[in-house]
Amino acid sequence: MGTTNEKAATRSEEKGSNANTDTRRRGNAERESQGNGYQQERDDRTYSERTSILSLGISITGGMLRQLISDYRDQLAAKKEEIQKHYDEIRQLNGEAEKIESRIQEFESLQIQLEKQSEQPA
C-alpha cells in the first residue's frame, strides 16, 4: 500500500477534481438560469408584442375577410345571373330548333305528297 503522504496527496487531488467539477457545474447552472431568465423575458416581450399585433391583425383581417366575402358574393350573383341568361338563351334556341324541326317535317311530308303525285298517271 502507499505511504500516508501518498494517500493525502491522492485525497487532495480527488478533492481538487471534485471542486473543479462542482465549480464547472455551478457555473453552467448559473449561465443556464441567467439564459433562461433572459429567454423568458424575451418570450414575454415577444408574446405581448404579438398580442397587440395579433389584435390589430385580426381586426384588419376581419375587415379584409368581410370585403372578400362581399366581393365573392357579388361575383356569385353575377355568375348566377349569367347562368340564368344562358338558360333563357338555351330555351329560346330550343324553341327555334323545334320550329326548324317542325318545318323539316312539313317539307318531308310535302316531298312525299309530290312524289306520290308524280308517280300517278295523269
C-alpha positions as CSV (number, residue, x, y, z in Angstrom):
1,M,0.0,0.0,0.0
2,G,1.1,3.6,-0.3
3,T,2.5,5.9,2.3
4,T,0.5,8.3,4.3
5,N,1.8,11.2,2.2
6,E,0.8,9.5,-1.0
7,K,-2.7,8.9,0.4
8,A,-3.0,12.5,1.5
9,A,-1.9,13.7,-1.9
10,T,-4.4,11.5,-3.7
11,R,-7.2,12.7,-1.5
12,S,-6.4,16.3,-2.2
13,E,-6.2,15.6,-5.9
14,E,-9.6,14.0,-5.7
15,K,-11.0,16.9,-3.7
16,G,-9.4,19.3,-6.3
17,S,-11.0,17.5,-9.2
18,N,-14.3,17.3,-7.4
19,A,-14.0,21.0,-6.6
20,N,-13.3,21.8,-10.3
21,T,-16.3,19.7,-11.3
22,D,-18.5,21.4,-8.8
23,T,-17.4,24.8,-9.9
24,R,-18.0,23.9,-13.5
25,R,-21.4,22.6,-12.7
26,R,-22.4,25.7,-10.7
27,G,-21.1,28.0,-13.5
28,N,-23.1,26.1,-16.1
29,A,-26.2,26.1,-13.9
30,E,-25.8,29.9,-13.3
31,R,-25.4,30.5,-17.0
32,E,-28.4,28.4,-17.8
33,S,-30.6,30.1,-15.2
34,Q,-29.4,33.5,-16.5
35,G,-30.1,32.4,-20.0
36,N,-33.5,31.0,-19.2
37,G,-34.4,34.3,-17.4
38,Y,-33.3,36.3,-20.5
39,Q,-35.2,33.9,-22.7
40,Q,-38.3,34.2,-20.5
41,E,-38.1,38.0,-20.6
42,R,-37.7,37.9,-24.3
43,D,-40.5,35.5,-24.8
44,D,-42.8,37.6,-22.6
45,R,-42.0,40.7,-24.6
46,T,-42.4,38.9,-27.9
47,Y,-45.7,37.5,-26.7
48,S,-47.0,40.9,-25.7
49,E,-45.9,42.4,-29.0
50,R,-47.6,39.5,-30.8
51,T,-50.7,40.0,-28.8
52,S,-51.1,43.6,-29.9
53,I,-50.0,42.9,-33.4
54,L,-52.3,39.9,-33.5
55,S,-55.2,42.0,-32.2
56,L,-54.5,44.6,-34.9
57,G,-54.1,41.8,-37.5
58,I,-57.4,40.2,-36.5
59,S,-59.2,43.5,-37.0
60,I,-57.5,44.1,-40.3
61,T,-58.0,40.5,-41.3
62,G,-61.6,40.6,-40.2
63,G,-62.3,43.7,-42.4
64,M,-60.4,42.1,-45.3
65,L,-62.4,38.9,-44.9
66,R,-65.7,40.8,-44.8
67,Q,-64.6,42.6,-48.0
68,L,-63.6,39.3,-49.7
69,I,-66.8,37.6,-48.7
70,S,-68.7,40.6,-50.1
71,D,-66.7,40.5,-53.3
72,Y,-67.2,36.8,-53.8
73,R,-71.0,37.1,-53.1
74,D,-71.2,39.8,-55.8
75,Q,-69.2,37.5,-58.2
76,L,-71.5,34.6,-57.4
77,A,-74.6,36.7,-58.0
78,A,-73.2,37.9,-61.4
79,K,-72.4,34.3,-62.4
80,K,-75.9,33.1,-61.4
81,E,-77.3,35.9,-63.5
82,E,-75.1,34.9,-66.4
83,I,-76.2,31.3,-66.0
84,Q,-79.9,32.4,-66.0
85,K,-79.3,34.4,-69.2
86,H,-77.7,31.3,-70.7
87,Y,-80.7,29.1,-69.6
88,D,-83.0,31.7,-71.2
89,E,-80.9,31.6,-74.4
90,I,-81.0,27.8,-74.4
91,R,-84.8,27.8,-74.0
92,Q,-85.0,30.3,-76.9
93,L,-82.7,28.2,-79.0
94,N,-84.6,25.0,-78.2
95,G,-87.8,26.8,-79.3
96,E,-86.1,27.8,-82.5
97,A,-84.8,24.3,-83.1
98,E,-88.2,22.8,-82.5
99,K,-89.7,25.3,-85.1
100,I,-87.0,24.2,-87.6
101,E,-87.6,20.6,-86.9
102,S,-91.3,21.1,-87.5
103,R,-90.6,22.8,-90.8
104,I,-88.3,19.9,-91.8
105,Q,-91.2,17.5,-91.1
106,E,-93.6,19.7,-93.1
107,F,-91.2,19.8,-96.1
108,E,-90.7,16.0,-95.8
109,S,-94.5,15.5,-95.9
110,L,-94.8,17.8,-98.9
111,Q,-92.0,15.9,-100.6
112,I,-93.7,12.6,-100.1
113,Q,-97.0,14.0,-101.5
114,L,-95.3,15.4,-104.5
115,E,-93.5,12.1,-105.2
116,K,-96.9,10.2,-104.9
117,Q,-98.5,12.7,-107.4
118,S,-95.7,12.3,-109.8
119,E,-96.0,8.5,-109.7
120,Q,-99.7,8.6,-110.5
121,P,-100.6,8.6,-114.2
122,A,-102.2,11.7,-115.4
